[in-house]
Amino acid sequence: MATARIVSLKALVHGVSVSRWTPLSRVLRLRSRPLYSAVRDYSAAISPPSKAVVYDQHGSPDVVTRVTELPPVEINDNDVCVRMLAAPINPSDINRIEGVYPVRPPLPAVGGYEGVGEVHAIGSAVKGLSPGDWVIPSPPSSGTWQTYVVKEQSVWQKVDKSTPMEYAATVIVNPLTALRMLEDFIALKSGDTIVQNGATSIVGQCVIQLARLRGIHSINIIRDRAGSDEAKAHLKQLGADEVYTESQLEVKNVRGLLGNIPEPVLGFNCVGGNAASLILKFLKQGGTMVTYGGMSKKPITVSTSAFIFKELTLTGFWLQRWMSSDKAEERQSMIDYLLGLCRDGKLKYELEVAPFDDFHTALEKAMGKRGRQPKQVLKF
Ligand SMILES: NC(=O)c1ccc[n+]([C@@H]2O[C@H](COP(=O)([O-])OP(=O)(O)OC[C@H]3O[C@@H](n4cnc5c(N)ncnc54)[C@H](OP(=O)(O)O)[C@@H]3O)[C@@H](O)[C@H]2O)c1
């Protein structure tokens, strides 16, 4: 939580009492005062100052975010100070800053939700982690877009340092969503088929590869846009059985396109509007559509017959809810499994590593303001 970013800096800020739970707003006000005058008298360990992406109000992220330096924070006995290495800009990070995500950190806040870092310093009671180890916040938590994060040991999961950094930074929000959605709704078996829209998203690319590893076919729908032929070729290379643009599916009987591929029993929708209707058309009698995103911002329209005669089930998935359930061990082993696949080259997705110094360019790309761009991963 951004408010937990603390400065127990009584001695440092000229008699202003600042505790572990001092809100970031107060911390930010204190930034304007000289910080280091009494450092020599202060015995507790403190972090280095942190360069952070901060927003004080909700709104368009390119307007309301600023990069600023936050003062050092105290490293308590159970705390780990992590020097962040990389963190992605996900659609949900943008929604949190816009103020439209259901769970948001109190303002002002530091952006970002997942990422990877290197342990910089540990509190005296910390066991099992040492400076130099790589860690990810698991479950993810707000405030990863900054150079140093101090949080309790329980927040951090150690990861293998041979994992490519950009994959360690992005393993939870999207790959874990893909894995859980393949597990949680239908007992899929080898030879079954799934259908999804938004197939070029990181979740979509992971669904294709994780399904393929289990012998599950995937039918993929992408939007009509420049570069759609390259996108189709890329998804097929990842293991997609079929990839269609929405306009290619303007036919009476979409299931007639499937040839020998069995009708899909499960569909994943992260777009809404027409792209969701296409999933419903593809699904087999009694099939299930799981909605996990709404990239087009258009509602889902369902025909009466889809419920009565086709007996479709419509449901949703939210990783944050799954994360908050008591499944820490399962979560850890699933993340290790995914990271292993990344190291073995069996799970890959399109990423662009962007220097943190050029944060606002990466942000504009992530917001779609510079044409279609790969997922932006900030490198600190
Ligand atoms: N429920 C959950 O727990 C959960 C967890 C993770 C992610 N998500 C959601 O899953 C979705 C994908 O996330 P991601 O990080 O994997 O995505 P991403 O890699 O950032 O890619 C964005 C995707 O959205 C498509 N897109 C963007 N604007 C669109 C529009 N106006 N109409 C139709 N498609 C559009 C893009 O298609 P192009 O390739 O054509 O640009 C691309 O496929 C997001 O909605 C995200 O919030 C939900």
The ligand as a Tripos MOL2 file, in Angstrom:
@<TRIPOS>MOLECULE
LIG
   48    52     1     0     0
SMALL
NO_CHARGES

@<TRIPOS>ATOM
      1 N1         -9.7340  -10.4390  -14.5810 N.am      1 LIG1
      2 C1         -8.4530  -10.5380  -14.2910 C.2       1 LIG1
      3 O1         -8.0800  -10.9970  -13.2060 O.2       1 LIG1
      4 C2         -7.4340  -10.0770  -15.2820 C.ar      1 LIG1
      5 C3         -6.0890  -10.4050  -15.1230 C.ar      1 LIG1
      6 C4         -5.1920  -10.0140  -16.1250 C.ar      1 LIG1
      7 C5         -5.6440   -9.2720  -17.2070 C.ar      1 LIG1
      8 N2         -6.9490   -8.9380  -17.2700 N.ar      1 LIG1
      9 C6         -7.4920   -8.1890  -18.4130 C.3       1 LIG1
     10 O2         -7.1670   -8.9060  -19.5720 O.3       1 LIG1
     11 C7         -7.0830   -8.0290  -20.6680 C.3       1 LIG1
     12 C8         -5.7690   -8.2760  -21.3870 C.3       1 LIG1
     13 O3         -4.6960   -7.8750  -20.5400 O.3       1 LIG1
     14 P1         -3.1820   -7.9800  -21.0640 P.3       1 LIG1
     15 O4         -2.3080   -7.2580  -20.1070 O.co2     1 LIG1
     16 O5         -2.9050   -9.3900  -21.3980 O.co2     1 LIG1
     17 O6         -3.3300   -7.1290  -22.4030 O.3       1 LIG1
     18 P2         -2.1660   -6.4820  -23.2790 P.3       1 LIG1
     19 O7         -1.0790   -7.4760  -23.4580 O.co2     1 LIG1
     20 O8         -1.8560   -5.1590  -22.7270 O.co2     1 LIG1
     21 O9         -2.9190   -6.3430  -24.6890 O.3       1 LIG1
     22 C9         -4.0740   -5.5730  -24.8470 C.3       1 LIG1
     23 C10        -5.0530   -6.3730  -25.7080 C.3       1 LIG1
     24 O10        -6.2650   -5.6700  -25.8320 O.3       1 LIG1
     25 C11        -6.5850   -5.5080  -27.2190 C.3       1 LIG1
     26 N3         -7.2740   -4.2390  -27.3470 N.ar      1 LIG1
     27 C12        -6.8240   -3.0370  -26.9540 C.ar      1 LIG1
     28 N4         -7.7660   -2.0990  -27.1940 N.ar      1 LIG1
     29 C13        -8.8200   -2.7460  -27.7530 C.ar      1 LIG1
     30 C14       -10.0960   -2.3350  -28.2440 C.ar      1 LIG1
     31 N5        -10.4920   -1.0500  -28.1810 N.pl3     1 LIG1
     32 N6        -10.9040   -3.2830  -28.7470 N.ar      1 LIG1
     33 C15       -10.5360   -4.5570  -28.8050 C.ar      1 LIG1
     34 N7         -9.3470   -5.0130  -28.3630 N.ar      1 LIG1
     35 C16        -8.5060   -4.1130  -27.8490 C.ar      1 LIG1
     36 C17        -5.2530   -5.5450  -27.9110 C.3       1 LIG1
     37 O11        -5.4260   -5.9070  -29.2620 O.3       1 LIG1
     38 P3         -4.4040   -5.4550  -30.4050 P.3       1 LIG1
     39 O12        -3.3090   -6.4830  -30.4280 O.co2     1 LIG1
     40 O13        -5.2210   -5.5040  -31.6430 O.co2     1 LIG1
     41 O14        -3.9080   -4.0850  -30.0590 O.co2     1 LIG1
     42 C18        -4.5500   -6.6370  -27.1120 C.3       1 LIG1
     43 O15        -4.9980   -7.9050  -27.4860 O.3       1 LIG1
     44 C19        -7.2380   -6.6250  -20.0960 C.3       1 LIG1
     45 O16        -8.5890   -6.2540  -20.2180 O.3       1 LIG1
     46 C20        -6.8860   -6.8180  -18.6380 C.3       1 LIG1
     47 O17        -7.4540   -5.8490  -17.8130 O.3       1 LIG1
     48 C21        -7.8610   -9.3210  -16.3460 C.ar      1 LIG1
@<TRIPOS>BOND
     1     1     2 1
     2     2     3 2
     3     2     4 1
     4     4     5 ar
     5     4    48 ar
     6     5     6 ar
     7     6     7 ar
     8     7     8 ar
     9     8     9 1
    10     8    48 ar
    11     9    10 1
    12     9    46 1
    13    10    11 1
    14    11    12 1
    15    11    44 1
    16    12    13 1
    17    13    14 1
    18    14    15 2
    19    14    16 1
    20    14    17 1
    21    17    18 1
    22    18    19 2
    23    18    20 1
    24    18    21 1
    25    21    22 1
    26    22    23 1
    27    23    24 1
    28    23    42 1
    29    24    25 1
    30    25    26 1
    31    25    36 1
    32    26    27 ar
    33    26    35 ar
    34    27    28 ar
    35    28    29 ar
    36    29    30 ar
    37    29    35 ar
    38    30    31 1
    39    30    32 ar
    40    32    33 ar
    41    33    34 ar
    42    34    35 ar
    43    36    37 1
    44    36    42 1
    45    37    38 1
    46    38    39 2
    47    38    40 1
    48    38    41 1
    49    42    43 1
    50    44    45 1
    51    44    46 1
    52    46    47 1
@<TRIPOS>SUBSTRUCTURE
     1 LIG1         1 GROUP 0 **** ****
